Each structure stands twice: as C-alpha cells, then as structure tokens.
C-alpha cells in the first residue's frame, strides 16, 4: 500500500529515521516527510529528477507550522511540484552556499544525522561564519583545536554536576568526518601543503579506535533484563539476542520482519548499507509479539506511546537497570552489541560472517576482536599433532 502523507494520522505514526518518508507525486517528482525527533512539526522535502544532470535535486520546503496540520500536505505538495517544474524546465539554479554554516546545513538535507554535531560544534562557532571562498587551512586547524578541547559529556543530572571526560580521538574523528563531507560537496581540494589545502586540517587520527573491553556475559545480561523497565525490556532483549547497533534496532519497522521465512532486513545504519539476515526462533517470537496489530511502517519495537526508541529514551532505563543489577556502571546499550559479537566469535563463527551479520567491516572486527581468535587458532594447530 502506497504511503499517503496527506493523512495526519498516518504521518504522525511514521517512525523517525534518517531517510525521509517519500510519496511519489508523479514520475521524477517526490514529496518527502521527516518526523521530528522532539515530537514537534515534521520537515517537508522536495525531490525532483534533473534530466540534464542525471541526478536528483533536493530542496528543504520547511515545516509549515503556521498552517493547520491537516492542510500542511497541500502547501508542501504545491511547493514540491513548483520545485520539480523549475528543475524540469532548467529554471532551477542551485543556491550555492556562501559560508561554512550554509554548506553544513545543505549537507544535512541528505544526511540529517550530522545536524546534531553541526549544531553543537559549527553553527555557534566562529568557523560557521567564514566565507567559503576565504576558507583556509588555518581556520580549520583552529576549529579542530577548539573541538578537541571540548570535553565529552558522560552523564547529566539535575541534582549533580555534569560528569565529563577528555574528548577521545575517535570522537574527534567522527566530528571532523561530517565537516569534511559537507565541505567536499562544495569545495575543490587545495594544493597539498598550501594554505588553500583546507582538507589537510581534517584528516582523521589513525588508529584512534580503542578495543571495547567491557563485556557482559549471559548471566549478567539475564540479570539486566530481569530488572529492566517493562516498557524497555523488549528493546534491550533484542540487543541481547542480535549484534545490532542500538540505533539500527530502534529504526526497524514492521515490514522489515518476515515471520514466515524468519528474515530481518536491517536498513542503512552507521555501516552505510542495508543487509538481510536469518534470525533464530527466540527472536522470531519476540518480533512476532511486538509487531502484532501494527501497520507495516510502524516501529517494530516501540515505546508505550507508539514512538520509536532513541538514545534519549533508552539511556534512563539502561542506567537504572545497570544499577539495580549491580553491573559495571559504565555499561551502555552499545555494550550489549559488543557482548553478542564477542560470544559469536568465541563460538567459532568466522570473522567474515560476524562482520556481515553485525553490519561492519572485517577490518573493524579484526581490529577489535581478532585477539579472540587466538584460542580457536591454537585448537586448530593442535589437530596437526602427529
């Protein structure tokens, strides 16, 4: 059944995800809707195919908050069709950003995950106002230094002072990767070694990722689930049964799960591409229960209000359950992914298979978990004994 964005109820029930929900208006013309993570008005986006350029053009249409919710589709549809007509007739001239902030805002149209980082580290920083044609390496070197000096927030409490720690090189790499991608869309690389070589200031720190050492065994995971908040238990149970990133699990919708064949489709997450995996009976039963009575585009594992889980809503239940189960206080939702991957490798599953299931590269699996294979290698070598 085709998506109908004109229905307010259908829009409100759409899961929050990176890619907008698209409705085809006519060939080459689409209207997209991205629900708000804060339960406010969602954003409308136009998409039109440029025959000359052989690619799609995108335009942020806005939220239309001044219009009644039931009429926002009409206004958005008119703007999307007007935009597509301009593209069709060659009358649309892409508004080239002039500042670093404008370049970053343009990038968020196709990668909304970057919005939060830019809001924290670019929009309110001097770098955001620098004109693109005057951007030099020293601007980005200074910005990177300021970024590295910003501490990472570990925990925040209304009753206690915020807990921070020095920013890890891996965190810096993730932040500058977004800036590098945004500038790559609008700037040519300067000559190596020159002040125009802006890209040299945004090189990633090599070998910045550290091995994850906190591991929860099966008994600890059972203890965690036993004291977990009832609303959050199904979500965390899925993380204990599958090596998924918490964000990828939260983005699953009902149509991603095929009960008859026992297959699960995991859309694009941090790995950048989707995958389809066979899941065991325990997971089939869990997902069948969670999907009962839901529409195909609703969250597979939802909160009590029907909304998808996100890192703001799952932190509290995880922190409380960790304390109640007397587990290491630095255990997080991501610890469960690390623990399941560790178990798979210890069971002898080839690293390539683990990488495919968990949605990461074999290089990353070898870097973080390759040491676990030494026991299996020793057993294999023992079979050569004459």
Residue pairs with C-beta under 8 A, 6 or more apart in sequence:
1 296
2 23
2 24
3 10
3 21
3 22
3 23
3 297
4 10
4 23
5 11
5 21
5 23
5 31
5 33
5 73
5 76
6 73
6 74
6 77
8 69
8 70
11 33
11 35
11 42
11 73
12 35
13 295
13 297
13 298
13 306
14 21
14 33
14 35
14 297
15 35
15 251
15 253
15 297
15 298
15 299
15 307
15 308
16 34
16 35
16 36
16 37
16 307
16 308
16 310
17 251
17 267
17 308
18 111
18 112
18 113
18 251
18 268
19 267
19 268
20 32
20 33
20 34
20 43
20 45
21 32
21 33
21 34
21 35
21 297
22 30
22 31
22 32
22 47
23 30
23 31
23 32
23 33
24 30
25 31
25 77
25 80
25 81
25 84
26 84
28 48
28 49
28 51
28 84
28 88
29 46
29 47
29 48
29 49
29 80
29 81
29 84
30 46
30 47
30 48
30 80
31 44
31 45
31 46
31 47
31 73
31 76
31 77
31 80
32 44
32 45
32 46
32 47
33 42
33 43
33 44
33 45
33 76
34 42
34 43
34 45
34 112
35 42
36 42
36 43
37 310
39 307
40 63
41 63
41 64
41 65
41 69
41 72
42 63
43 60
43 61
43 62
43 63
44 60
44 61
44 62
44 63
44 64
44 72
44 76
44 79
44 80
45 58
45 59
45 60
45 61
45 109
46 58
46 59
46 61
46 79
46 80
46 83
46 84
47 56
47 57
47 58
47 59
47 80
48 56
48 57
48 59
48 80
48 83
48 84
48 87
48 88
48 92
49 55
49 56
49 57
49 87
50 56
50 57
50 87
50 92
51 88
52 90
57 83
57 87
57 92
57 94
58 109
58 110
59 83
59 109
60 109
61 76
61 79
61 80
61 83
62 79
63 72
64 72
64 75
64 76
67 75
83 92
85 91
86 92
96 186
97 103
97 105
97 106
97 132
97 186
98 131
98 132
98 133
99 128
99 129
99 130
99 131
99 132
100 122
100 127
100 128
100 129
100 130
100 132
100 135
100 183
101 118
101 122
101 123
101 128
101 129
103 132
103 182
103 183
103 185
103 186
103 187
104 114
104 118
104 122
104 123
104 128
104 178
104 179
104 182
105 118
106 182
106 185
106 186
107 114
107 118
107 178
107 181
107 182
107 185
108 114
108 115
108 118
111 178
111 181
114 178
114 181
114 182
117 174
117 175
117 178
118 178
118 179
118 182
121 147
121 150
121 175
122 128
122 179
125 143
125 146
126 143
127 139
127 140
127 142
127 143
130 139
132 186
132 187
135 183
135 187
135 198
136 195
136 196
136 198
137 190
137 194
137 195
137 196
137 197
137 198
137 200
137 201
138 195
139 198
140 179
140 198
140 201
140 202
141 201
143 201
144 172
144 176
144 201
144 202
147 167
147 172
147 175
147 176
148 167
148 172
149 167
150 167
151 164
151 165
151 166
151 167
152 164
152 165
152 166
152 167
152 168
152 171
153 162
153 163
153 164
154 162
154 163
154 164
154 165
155 162
155 163
155 319
156 162
156 163
168 208
168 210
169 205
169 208
170 205
170 208
170 209
170 210
172 205
172 208
173 204
173 205
173 208
176 202
176 204
177 204
179 202
180 199
180 202
183 198
183 199
183 202
184 199
187 198
189 197
189 198
189 199
190 196
190 197
190 198
190 199
191 197
192 200
193 200
209 364
209 367
209 368
211 367
211 368
211 371
212 334
212 335
212 338
212 368
214 328
214 330
214 331
214 335
214 338
215 335
215 338
215 339
215 342
216 224
216 327
216 331
216 335
216 336
216 339
217 339
218 343
220 325
220 327
221 240
221 336
221 339
223 325
223 326
223 327
224 236
224 240
224 321
224 322
224 325
224 327
224 331
225 233
225 236
225 237
225 240
225 321
226 325
227 321
227 324
227 325
228 236
228 317
228 321
229 317
229 320
229 321
231 303
231 304
231 317
232 309
232 314
232 317
232 318
232 321
234 286
234 289
234 290
234 301
235 249
235 250
235 301
235 309
235 314
236 314
236 317
236 318
236 321
236 333
236 336
237 286
238 244
238 249
238 283
238 286
238 287
238 301
239 246
239 249
239 333
239 336
239 337
239 340
240 336
240 339
240 340
241 280
241 282
241 283
241 286
241 340
242 249
242 264
242 279
242 283
242 340
243 337
243 340
243 341
243 344
243 354
243 357
243 358
244 266
244 337
244 358
244 359
245 269
245 270
245 334
245 337
245 359
246 309
246 311
246 314
246 333
246 334
246 336
246 337
247 269
247 270
247 310
247 311
248 266
248 267
248 269
248 270
248 359
249 301
249 309
250 299
250 301
250 308
250 309
250 310
250 314
251 267
251 269
251 308
252 264
252 266
252 267
252 299
252 300
252 301
253 296
253 297
253 298
253 299
253 300
254 291
254 294
254 295
254 296
254 297
254 298
254 299
254 300
255 296
255 297
256 264
256 265
256 266
256 267
256 300
257 263
257 264
257 265
257 287
257 288
257 291
257 300
258 264
258 265
259 284
259 287
259 288
259 291
261 278
262 278
262 279
262 280
262 281
262 284
263 276
263 277
263 278
263 279
264 276
264 277
264 278
264 279
264 283
264 287
265 274
265 275
265 276
266 274
266 275
266 276
266 277
266 359
267 274
268 274
269 359
270 359
271 359
271 360
271 361
275 356
275 357
275 359
277 356
277 357
279 287
287 300
287 301
290 300
290 301
290 302
291 300
294 300
294 302
298 306
299 306
299 307
299 308
299 309
301 309
302 308
302 309
303 309
303 313
307 313
311 333
314 333
315 333
318 331
318 332
318 333
322 328
322 329
322 331
323 329
337 358
341 354
341 358
341 365
341 369
342 369
342 372
344 354
344 357
345 351
345 354
345 365
345 369
345 372
345 373
346 372
346 375
348 376
351 362
351 365
351 366
351 369
351 370
351 373
352 362
354 365
354 369
355 361
355 362
355 364
355 365
358 365
